[in-house]
């Protein structure tokens, strides 16, 4: 799984000039809407004890978040490139990027643990952890859409 995030762990090391993409932020906000929709569906399916469909939605969520993260690498690279060597800006982007790496790890660990073990003694813990993932997700989305994405300018 870590190979999928190779670009994330090589922050700022892209040697090609990154071009501004006018529709990138709109795509990211649509991704966010889809992630929230999938997350809500997972909560619903868990409440109905529909574990077969819950597993499908968990896989869907995992794929969607992974693809979003890979696409978001364009944003991080562009912001570093456009910071023109401003060490404070680069540091801020690096911190945001590092936080995302940690979120990716937490989400990955969650799915690794629960994707095949939803029944029995894990069920209550699953619900608790799923709620935590939701809190992290909504907080990150809010900070991206109201902070990070506003820095993406031509």
N, C-alpha and C positions, 0 to 999 in steps of 0.2 A: 504494500500500500504506500509506503514512503516514496517509492519511485515516482508515483503520480505527482508528488509535491516537490520534485527536484527543483523546479523553478522558484518555488516559494523560499527554499532554503539557500538560494543563491542571489538573494536580494541585492539589487543595484549592480550586478555583474554583467548585465546585458551590454554587448558592445555595439549592437545595431541601434541606429537612431529610431526611436519610437515615435510614430506619427500620431497626431491627435485624431481621435475618432469621434465625430459629432454625436453618434447614437449610443456611445458606450454607457453613459450614465443612465439613459433611459432603459437600456438592456438590463443593467444591474438592478434598477428599481423593479423591473418586471420579474427578475430572478427572485428578489426579496418577496414579492407578492406570492410567487409560486411556493417558495419555501414556507411561508406562513400558512398558506393553504394546505400544504402537505402535512405540516406540523399539526394543524388543527384536526386534520383527518386522522392522524395517528392517535391523538387524544381521544377522539370520538370512538375509533375502533377499539382502543384499549378499554374504554368505559363499557362497551358492548361485549367485551371479551371475544372479539372477532380476531383471533390471533393469526389466522391464515392471511387475511387481508392486511392486518397490521404489519406482518413481515414484508409483504409486498411494498407497502408504503414506506417502511423503514429503508428498504433498498432504494426506492425512488428518491427519498430524502437524501440519502448518502450520495447517490450519483449526482443529484442536483447541486448539493453543496460543494462537492468536489469540482464539478465543472465551473461553478461560479468562482471558486477560489482560483482556479487556474486562469480564468479570464481576467480576474481582478489583478493578476500579476502585471498586466499591461498598464493598469492605473498606477501601481506602485513604481514601476520602471519609468513611466512618463513623468511622474511627479519628481522623482530624484533627478532625472535628466534635466527638467526645467528649473530645478532649484539653483542652477548655475553655481554650484559649489558652496552654497550657503550652508554651513555646518549645522546650524540650528534647525533649518528645514529638513536637511537630510536625517538628522538625529530623530526628529519628530516622525518622519515617514518610516524610519527603521523601527521605532517603538510601536507604531501602529501595525506594521508588518509583523513584528515579533509577537504581538498580542494575537494576531490572526493565526500564526503558527500554533500557538497554545490552544486556541479554540479548536482548530483542526484536530489537534491531538486528543482533546477531551471528547469531541464528537466521535472521532474514530474509535477511541477506547470504549465509549458507550455502546456503539453498534457492535463492536467485536464481542463485547460481553453479553449483550442481550438479544442479538439478532436470532440466535438459535435456542434461547432459553427464556421464554416469557412466562412459563407456567410455574405454579407452586410457590416456593418460598421467595423467589425472585420478583414476583409480581408487584408487591408493594414497593420494593426498592426501585423497580423499573419505573413506576409511576412517579416516584419522587425525583429520580434522575431525569426523566423526560421533562418534568416541570422546570428543573434547573436548566436544561438545555434550552427550553423556551425562553426563560428569563435572559440568558446570555444572548440568544439569537435576537430577541427584540431590542435589547440594549445596544448590541453591535449595529444592527440595522439603523436604529435611530441616530447613532453617532456617525455612521457612514453617510447617510442621506443628508444630515444637517451639518456635517462638518467636513469630513474627508472629500466627499464628492463636490463640494463647493470650491475646492482648490483646483479642480480639473478644468483648466481653461486653455484656450488656444493662445 
